[in-house]
Amino acid sequence: MILVTGGAGYIGSHFIRTYLSRTPGSALVVVDNLELGHKEALPDSAAVYFLHQNTGDIGVLKSVFERFPIRAVVHFAASCYVGESEQNPLKYFQNNVVQSLNLFQAMEETQVRKIVFSSSCATYGNPRYSPIDEEHPQEPVNVYGRTKLIVEQALQALASRLGWSCVMLRYFNAAGADDSGLIGESHDPETHLIPLALQTALGKRECLEVYGNDYDTTDGTCVRDYIHVSDLAQAHCEALNLLEAGAGTQAINLGTTSGASVLEIIEMCRQVTGKDIPYRLMPRRAGDPPALVAQAGKAGRVLNWKPGYDLRRIIETAWSWEKNRRF
Ligand SMILES: NC(=O)c1ccc[n+]([C@@H]2O[C@H](COP(=O)([O-])OP(=O)(O)OC[C@H]3O[C@@H](n4cnc5c(N)ncnc54)[C@H](O)[C@@H]3O)[C@@H](O)[C@H]2O)c1
């Protein structure tokens, strides 16, 4: 059995469906405070035991680890808005760092020492070279990225001093939706480009804002590496297998090794939806690196994983969800 924090969120809920379909007969405990997640995103199944809780409540978490035969934790729960992290750093240190440390305390006290952690390409900061491999210096340029790096460092210490096994997955830009159309991205406020572009296509937003067109990229707009959320989910299943196989502690990028600019995304959204997507050019946003693209070779070697969805399919699944959102 595993424990999943933040399982009612975007990536966590996709992981849960993938995990349950890949490991029939398995069960899991979900801990989510529903601050940003959606209970409807969880499958209605006896295999899912849901706890409406903070991950940082040591007493509750300890009792969960004592009550259920949990072998490993998949830790998604966090606050994830870069802009908000700059305005309210204490919230981010509290929710992403303190709550994580409390979770680790409960794990250590009950001898659950295996974890898959949702880290981020934001830990790298401004790229010194591209694509970015796992050896790239970690110099976050925003508070959000810093909190993710601190948790990585805590896990490295737990691994080297207390024998924990940790897989730290550094995602690039998660996107797309489950093929079933039953779950997808639903953030409030939404800050991610693809849902914003698709909502503009649907007429729910008047105009998309594009921040900066004078970067040193092919068309001047920022380039990002978009990875389908179900590909991320599969990688987490492989990471759990790696932990079971006793492969020790690893940091692994999850991306596609290919970037798309903001204008390329808008054009692909236009092609997939068949609708016009008006956009307005805005000044650059502080702290946006020109390009963030993963060198994802290690994930192939260590996890035996490779992404299955290309950009068109990512946007097609996001579009199916966006047109018929359940939450
Ligand atoms: N979405 C991306 O592109 C991306 C990229 C890199 C890393 N990540 C990381 O992946 C993880 C999941 O991201 P997401 O996009 O699914 O975010 P999300 O906001 O959709 O999901 C996070 C979930 O965690 C829950 N949560 C937050 N703090 C909690 C706490 N203290 N206790 C219990 N539950 C709590 C929220 O209610 C929500 O359901 C995060 O750790 C994020 O930093 C995401």
The ligand as a Tripos MOL2 file, in Angstrom:
@<TRIPOS>MOLECULE
LIG
   44    48     1     0     0
SMALL
NO_CHARGES

@<TRIPOS>ATOM
      1 N1          1.9350   21.4010  -12.6360 N.am      1 LIG1
      2 C1          3.2100   21.4770  -13.0220 C.2       1 LIG1
      3 O1          3.5160   21.8150  -14.1780 O.2       1 LIG1
      4 C2          4.3240   21.1720  -12.0390 C.ar      1 LIG1
      5 C3          5.6550   21.3240  -12.4700 C.ar      1 LIG1
      6 C4          6.6790   21.0160  -11.5720 C.ar      1 LIG1
      7 C5          6.3790   20.5430  -10.2990 C.ar      1 LIG1
      8 N2          5.0720   20.4240   -9.9060 N.ar      1 LIG1
      9 C6          4.7910   19.9150   -8.5600 C.3       1 LIG1
     10 O2          3.9000   18.8150   -8.6610 O.3       1 LIG1
     11 C7          3.0410   18.7570   -7.5160 C.3       1 LIG1
     12 C8          1.6030   18.6720   -7.9540 C.3       1 LIG1
     13 O3          1.3000   19.8070   -8.7660 O.3       1 LIG1
     14 P1         -0.1740   20.0460   -9.3190 P.3       1 LIG1
     15 O4         -0.0540   20.8450  -10.5660 O.co2     1 LIG1
     16 O5         -0.9050   18.7510   -9.3430 O.co2     1 LIG1
     17 O6         -0.7580   20.9850   -8.1870 O.3       1 LIG1
     18 P2         -2.2390   21.0450   -7.5750 P.3       1 LIG1
     19 O7         -2.3640   22.3320   -6.8790 O.co2     1 LIG1
     20 O8         -3.2350   20.7030   -8.6410 O.co2     1 LIG1
     21 O9         -2.2190   19.8610   -6.5230 O.3       1 LIG1
     22 C9         -1.6520   20.0040   -5.2290 C.3       1 LIG1
     23 C10        -2.5840   19.3150   -4.2700 C.3       1 LIG1
     24 O10        -1.9910   19.3420   -2.9700 O.3       1 LIG1
     25 C11        -2.9760   19.7330   -2.0220 C.3       1 LIG1
     26 N3         -2.2420   20.3520   -0.9150 N.ar      1 LIG1
     27 C12        -1.4360   21.4510   -0.9520 C.ar      1 LIG1
     28 N4         -0.8740   21.6460    0.2440 N.ar      1 LIG1
     29 C13        -1.3250   20.6630    1.0650 C.ar      1 LIG1
     30 C14        -1.0850   20.3190    2.4170 C.ar      1 LIG1
     31 N5         -0.2830   21.0450    3.1890 N.pl3     1 LIG1
     32 N6         -1.7090   19.2310    2.9310 N.ar      1 LIG1
     33 C15        -2.5380   18.4780    2.1600 C.ar      1 LIG1
     34 N7         -2.7970   18.7420    0.8740 N.ar      1 LIG1
     35 C16        -2.1930   19.8380    0.3270 C.ar      1 LIG1
     36 C17        -3.9170   20.6760   -2.7760 C.3       1 LIG1
     37 O11        -5.2070   20.7570   -2.2000 O.3       1 LIG1
     38 C18        -3.9460   20.0070   -4.1600 C.3       1 LIG1
     39 O12        -4.9610   19.0280   -4.2350 O.3       1 LIG1
     40 C19         3.3870   19.9820   -6.6800 C.3       1 LIG1
     41 O13         4.2810   19.5980   -5.6580 O.3       1 LIG1
     42 C20         4.0720   20.9100   -7.6710 C.3       1 LIG1
     43 O14         4.9570   21.7820   -7.0260 O.3       1 LIG1
     44 C21         4.0420   20.7260  -10.7530 C.ar      1 LIG1
@<TRIPOS>BOND
     1     1     2 1
     2     2     3 2
     3     2     4 1
     4     4     5 ar
     5     4    44 ar
     6     5     6 ar
     7     6     7 ar
     8     7     8 ar
     9     8     9 1
    10     8    44 ar
    11     9    10 1
    12     9    42 1
    13    10    11 1
    14    11    12 1
    15    11    40 1
    16    12    13 1
    17    13    14 1
    18    14    15 2
    19    14    16 1
    20    14    17 1
    21    17    18 1
    22    18    19 2
    23    18    20 1
    24    18    21 1
    25    21    22 1
    26    22    23 1
    27    23    24 1
    28    23    38 1
    29    24    25 1
    30    25    26 1
    31    25    36 1
    32    26    27 ar
    33    26    35 ar
    34    27    28 ar
    35    28    29 ar
    36    29    30 ar
    37    29    35 ar
    38    30    31 1
    39    30    32 ar
    40    32    33 ar
    41    33    34 ar
    42    34    35 ar
    43    36    37 1
    44    36    38 1
    45    38    39 1
    46    40    41 1
    47    40    42 1
    48    42    43 1
@<TRIPOS>SUBSTRUCTURE
     1 LIG1         1 GROUP 0 **** ****
